[in-house]
Amino acid sequence: MCSEWLSMQDSDLGFGRKGAFTVRVSDRVCVRVYSSSQPRNLKIADLQKGLVLVYDGVETVGEGTGFGLPILVYSDETYFSANSKVDVEVLGSRIRIRKEFCMDRMARNRFRNVLLENRTARGLFGFLAQKYQKHSHFRFLTIKNLTGKINVDTVFVKAEPRGTITVTYTIDGRSIRVNVDLQNIQREKLRKVFMLNEQGSSFFQEYIDSRGTRLAREEIGAWDRITSEWASLRLPNEKLGFRLWTTKNSVLRRGREFLKGSLDWVGLDYEVDPATAVFEYLIEILGE
């Protein structure tokens, strides 16, 4: 099935010349979906994206994954998507975008031009990640700076697909209802499912939640659990932002990374119970 998606033409999808379908949310804000892996920014250039926010004609996604992008974590590998199939349906005032993600890429660390295929070599990065989780003062960017200095990068190699995930985005005014169908993925060795909701950290620099917590830039953290009813990320002037709610069968986390020329994302990401068949949540677009 995934190979068939590669042959799809933009004209078959009802998309514009650049393979993009854009939905207007307000006079200044739109959301956009691509039929390809655009926008091809930095480390995740070859991977599929979810919905991309557009403000005054400028895409705000940076190196983020967009809204509603799935990742599968198995005991042996982590799987991403490089290919998808997209359909758009107009339902009166609502727009329904259905995107089927083929989970067909694995992450690999690269030392110079050599892929680190074996677990021993890749264990270094797991060790660093564990140190970060245990010691809050050991900043995540320190890990990224270290791996950069020894010329380690991440690449995404082709793999036998672990199935497909259908994500349906229903846009109704400023609300985006995200429905995630996880019924067509391989369950054996599946440990975690993530639904990423990310845009660019150079745009969305402030975090605000229902408990009154306010954080800016680096204060947002790298992978901190959210226990408030809702959380939001906003532009410094609060003219644009987005809000998500804590949801059953999942953990909501906030994260941010910025490293010039390499990393530029901030997001509110769900860690979903791997036994879940269908996961649903709401995104509210804030501001003008």
Buried (B, 14 or more C-beta within 10 A) or exposed (E): EBEEBEEBEBEEBEBEEEBBBEBEBEEBBBBBBBBBBBBEBBBBEEBBBBBBBBBEEEBBBBBBBBBBBBBBBBEEBBBBBBBBBBBBEEEEEBBBBBBBBBBBBBBBBBBEEEEBEEEEBBEBBEEBBEEBEEEEEBBBBEBBEEBBEEEBBEEBEEBEBBBBBBBBBBBBEBEBBBBBBBEEBBEEEBEBBBBBBBBBBBBBBBBBBBEEEEBEBBEBBBBBEBEBEBBBBBBEEEBBBBBBBBBEEBBBBBBBBBBEEBBBBBBBBBBBBBEBEEBEBBBBBBBB
